[in-house]
Structure formats: structure tokens, C-alpha cells
């Protein structure tokens, strides 16, 4: 059985520990214990961040569906172009101006083309949509109208078009998107597709296509014109460094500038 004096000593040590007082040795031990706990917490946080990033990347797929992103890891990627224009009651507006910085690789140089060479998986494959282009340039588009970005306006100075308010020659208007799969032959031909809603969700499905976002007298789709840039899309694309459209399956990498700097 422990002596009375020994029991009192244990009691005194316990009391000191409970009150925050400690000897030098026990204080050092506590510091070591806290340091070790901190290291464990940092490692756990790092593992969590890595797992989260990996999960997000996996959610974007394996970069196998065109247009493939340029991930700078030696894999083939795509460098596409699409002619694009905005038309209001038969009037073609000036090309959508360039906006910086380019955050995903879907942009314009103010040349009447959409340049599509994603450098993030979030803008590649099925996620390469017109909404990425709208967000990049500041062109605000809804099912019932649009607002052009700074530096772009109609002849009367207006910057917005809205169904129910804007008319074409006094006639009720509607907003549609005309799509030609082959820009080079679009002039004088009917669009392959007329889209009437969810314009931002439209996916880029081919290289060298053409799109006209048109506010027209309701039902008057026959008068929609392709972009002026459509006929020259090959030469305009070549000037941009995309002279040879990428065939991702061949592993050929086109001559382009670094992501985020143009091209």
C-alpha cells in the first residue's frame, strides 16, 4: 500500500497539472504532443485537398471527347474555329470584341470567329458550349433577348434586344440561333438547324461551323444570314495558328500559342 506521503505527492502533481502549472519536463512533453497533433492535422488537410481535386478532375472525364483540352501533358488536343455573328432585324452587328483574360480557351479576337482550344477540362468535350463564349466576352443571352458587351452596339446606339419590346418593322420578334455545320458553304444556304431556346447550352460539335444569333420578325427564319466571316473561316483560322485542324486521334499537335495568351 502506498504511504500517506506518496499519496500526497501524487495529489500535488495532479493539482498542478490541472491548474496549468507543470515542470519543465512535462511542459516539453506537452509541446511535443501538440506539435505531433498539428502535423497529423496538416497531413489530413492535405490529403483531403488532394482527394477533392482528384474527385473534381474525375468528374470532368478523361479528356477523350472533342474538342479536347490542351492540358500540356503531351496529349493531343483540338484547335477549332466557328464563325459567329449577331443579327438584329436583318442588320449584322460588328463582331463581338475580344475580352481578356481568357480563362478557359474559348474566346474571340474580334475577328468574327470563336476560337475553341480549351485548356481546362471544364471547357472541353460536352462542356465546350456557347455559354463559355458568352461568359468570356460579356455577351448576355437569355431565351427572350440579349445585351451586347461594351464596344458593341446597334446603329441606333441600343445595346439590348428583348422579345415583347423590340420589333422588326413593327412586327413581333423572336430570338433564334441559326447553325450551319460547314461555314465555308453557308452563304446562300439554309441553316442546318434553328435553335429557339437554351442558347448557352448549345455544344460545339465540329470544327469550322457557323452560328448567327438572330433577332427576327417571328417566323422569318429564311432571311437569316450566316456570319460574314464564314466564307473566310479557313484563312482566318490559319492566321490564328490553326491552319491544320487537329485530328485528335492522330496525336498531331498544332502550332499554337500558349494557353491564356491568345490563339
Buried (B, 14 or more C-beta within 10 A) or exposed (E): EEEEEEEEEEEEBEEEEEEEEBEEEEEEEEEEEEEEEEEEEEEEEEEEEEEEEEEEEEEBEEBEBBBBBBBEEEBBBBBBBBBBBBBBBBEBBBBBBBBEEBBBBBBBBBBBBBBBBBBBBBBBBEBBBBBBBBBBBBBBBBEEBBBBBEEBBBEEEEEEBBBEEBBBEEEEBBBBBBBBBBBBEBBEEEBEEEBEEEBBEBBBBBBBBBBBBBBBBEEBBEEBBBBEBBBBBBEBBEEBBBEEBBEBEEEEBBEBEEBBEBB
